[in-house]
Amino acid sequence: MKVENAVLPRQDQIGGLLGLGGETPIVMLNLLKFRDKAEYDDPAEPGISGREAYMRYGEPMSALVAAKGGRVIFSADVDALVIGEVGELWDSAAIVEYPNRAAFVAIATSPEVQAIAHHRTAGLAGQLLIQCTAIPEVGG
């Protein structure tokens, strides 16, 4: 499985999101693969699991998202693959709603996120972050 562990979106990815425009709420599907042991640059950081390191990022990130009008809709451990085939399963999945793309970009590039991002890098072996927009219900 090819995985690129990025702390922040690349500029072209951010530009691509903003280029889509709109004030419609969006959701981000997060698929997370944790390191067995966190890999911090600072040797003074404690020897903890990748999941524990990521939670040092995830808990304050959830509060930042909520403060900007977003919310965590769903978060769970991945148990089994039912359809398809992959080399390795993700450890966790989460769905986070943002008021719109601009709000997501503002949060993701904020100094507050940059201050906690080292926990994300230390904890993750890889992540997919997939932006989704709800499909209007048929007949609704």
Buried (B, 14 or more C-beta within 10 A) or exposed (E): EEBEEBBBBEEEBBEEBEEEEEEEBBBBBBBBBBBEBBBBEEEEBEEBBBBBBBBBBBEBBBEBBEEBEBBBEEBEEEEEEEEEEEEEEBBBBBBBBBBBBBBBBBBBEEEEBEEBBBBBBBBBBBBBBEBEEEEEEEEE
